[in-house]
Amino acid sequence: MPRFGGLILKKERIGLKAYKIGKSGGLRFIYLIIEEKRRLISLHIYNKGYKQEHKKVKEIKSNLKKILKELKSNECTNTLP
């Protein structure tokens, strides 16, 4: 997952022991870490088995790429001489 400045985008796999489902077949948790403010923002939690969730994840990734690209261009234009 991408890292930009103080922002870290991560995806974790979570197993469901009560249902005897391991990490590879369990839940996915996508979140953003803002290091400077020591914040974790949950973006999406989904079950790997549902195909409609795949579209949502693609949309989230696409939107985050746009945001990170904009942040990168703003950082480049806001540098000191």
C-alpha positions in Angstrom: 0.0 0.0 0.0 1.2 3.5 -0.7 3.0 5.8 1.7 3.1 9.5 1.2 4.8 11.9 3.7 2.9 11.4 7.0 0.1 9.4 5.3 0.1 5.6 5.2 -2.6 3.6 3.5 -2.8 0.0 4.7 -4.9 -3.1 4.2 -5.0 -5.8 6.9 -6.4 -9.3 6.7 -8.5 -10.5 9.6 -9.3 -14.1 10.4 -12.6 -15.1 12.0 -11.6 -17.8 14.5 -15.2 -18.3 15.7 -16.2 -19.3 12.1 -12.9 -21.2 11.5 -12.0 -18.8 8.7 -8.3 -17.8 8.4 -6.8 -14.5 7.3 -6.8 -15.4 3.6 -10.6 -16.0 3.5 -11.7 -13.6 6.1 -12.2 -9.8 6.4 -10.2 -7.0 4.8 -9.7 -3.8 6.7 -8.5 -0.7 4.7 -7.4 2.2 6.7 -5.4 5.4 6.5 -2.8 6.5 9.2 -2.0 10.2 9.6 1.3 10.0 11.5 1.5 13.7 12.4 -1.8 13.6 14.2 -1.5 10.0 15.4 -4.8 9.2 13.8 -6.2 6.0 12.2 -9.1 6.4 9.9 -11.1 3.4 8.9 -12.0 3.5 5.2 -13.6 0.2 4.5 -14.2 -3.3 6.0 -15.3 -6.1 3.7 -15.5 -9.8 3.3 -13.3 -11.2 0.7 -16.0 -13.6 -0.6 -18.5 -10.9 -1.8 -17.9 -9.8 -5.4 -19.9 -6.5 -5.1 -17.3 -5.4 -2.5 -14.6 -5.7 -5.1 -16.1 -2.7 -7.0 -16.2 -0.6 -3.8 -12.6 -1.4 -3.0 -11.6 -0.4 -6.5 -13.5 2.9 -6.1 -11.8 3.5 -2.7 -8.3 2.8 -4.2 -9.0 5.1 -7.2 -10.2 7.9 -5.0 -7.2 7.6 -2.6 -4.8 7.6 -5.6 -6.4 10.9 -6.7 -6.1 12.4 -3.2 -2.5 11.3 -2.8 -1.6 12.6 -6.2 -3.2 16.0 -5.3 -1.4 16.1 -2.0 1.9 15.3 -3.8 1.4 18.1 -6.3 0.4 20.5 -3.5 3.6 19.6 -1.5 5.7 20.2 -4.6 4.2 23.7 -5.2 4.4 24.7 -1.5 8.1 24.1 -1.1 10.3 26.9 0.2 12.7 28.6 -2.3 
